[in-house]
Amino acid sequence: KLMEAMRPKAAAVAAEIINDHLGKGPFDFVQEFAAQIPARIIADVLGIPRSDLPVFLHWISDTAESIGFVDVSRRADIEKSLSEFNAYVDKLLADRRANPCGDFLSDYVAATAASGDMSEGEIRAQVVGLILAGSDTTRNSLCMTLYQLLRHPDQWAALCADPDDLKKKAVEEGLRFEPVVSGIPRVALSDMEIEGYLIPAGALTTVSILSVLRDPDVYSNPDSFDIHRTDQQRWHLAFGAGAHRCAGEALARVELEETLATIARLAPNTKLAGPAPQLAPGAIRTVDQMKVAFA
């Protein structure tokens, strides 16, 4: 509910950046738009000065890099960023406890204190997870969903004609067709046999989200991008499953839906202005580049 209340803010931030680029030709959509949307929203949600955003974005980038196989040469830098990131969030939480100001974080610390069922580490980790999920993955999902919409002019035209009705469906399909998180890692607690293969206890396994979301037993024409499909699942596996389902799902959905709807309203003649963006392989797949022109 706290995240749903952020919809007007998300739309306003998107409109602010769109108007800065409207009618001015091609620009770097990844860095100048897709990265700025979640960063500015997160800053406003958590009360972070926008002057802190460059270092904040650096921490987010390093944190995202830590999810998966890490380049050993980068380990010290990543651990430094993780320590600084966690310390910054600890300071934010302490400030809201001492000086509640009626914002999201003030409500959050009050709610967790009232419930009493989360440790301090869990409270901090949830906020860090919210920031990460509402930032890095949102940036890449926004790029790839807009790209697919522009590749399918009839579907883009439909969204432009009725953004309020189709924004959720467009995001659902974008997340299914090009999921940014490639898999869900788990450790086997006991020996398991799956379709004749033995997975021994203690083995690291990964459930491929890329495969799951193209399962022909679940989705009709799974390799086709279709915002009108009627076979989307209630719990979208792009956000994981179970107790460790993404803590930032609600915020990510708000950011994606309101941003795409605002582009459709204010810049319906948006065009791709360069080569097609590609997602690099990895635990979190990142967009290499993308240029567009708002019109």
Summary of the structure (lengths in Angstrom):
residues: 295
radius of gyration: 19.7
end to end distance: 33.7
largest distance: 59.6
contacts: 882
relative contact order: 0.17
helix: 58%
strand: 9%
